[in-house]
Amino acid sequence: MSPRYYIITALLVFALTAGISVWKQKSTKREIAVVLGQVILSLAVVLGTVVGVAKLMVVLGIAQSGFVF
């Protein structure tokens, strides 16, 4: 993968963490770290779900191999 995808993902995680921390009025380092963990876990679940559904579609013959990656 291109380095720009890693940079975009890092910026997305930072922006979501900062936005949620301000919205929920989190101020200590520990609270912000918990929000960071939740953001990373949520993005991993979403990405895993998308990849899993794509692979299932390949197995069922709905999509061609290489549909997502």
N, C-alpha and C positions, 0 to 999 in steps of 0.2 A: 504494500500500500504506500501511497505517496505521503510524504511528511505533512502535507497540508491537511490531510484528514485527521491526523493526530492533533495538529494545532487547532483545527476547528472543533474537535471533540473536547479538548482541554478548555477552550474558550466557552463552549456551551455548558460544560460542567461548572466552570467558575461563575458564569452569569446566572445559571439556575440556583447555585448555592447562595450567591450574594442576594439575589432577588427573594428567595424563600426566607433567608435569614432576616432580611429587613421586614418582610411582610409579617413574619411570625414574631418579630421583635426579639430575636436571639442576639445576645451580645458577648457572651463569654466564648473563649476558644473551644471549650468542650462542647458547648451547644452547637457552634458552627461546624465542628468536626462531625457531630452526629448528623447534621443536615447534609454535609458532604457525603457521608457514607450512605445515607438514604438516596441521594441523587444518583450516586454511582450504581447502587444496587438496582434502582428503578430503571436506569438506562440499560443495564445488563439484562434485566428481565425483558424489557421491550425488544432489544436486539436479539436475544435468544428466542423469543417467540416468533419474530419475523423470520429468522433463519430456520427455525423448526417447521413453520408452516410452509416455507418455500421447499424445504427438503421433502416434506410430506407430499406436496404437490408433484414433485418429481417422481416419487415412488408410485403415486397413484396414476401417473401418466398425464396429468393435467398440464404440466409445464415441462420444458426441456431442461436438460442438465446445464448448469451455468446460469440459471434463471436469476439468482441473486448475486453470486460471486463469479 
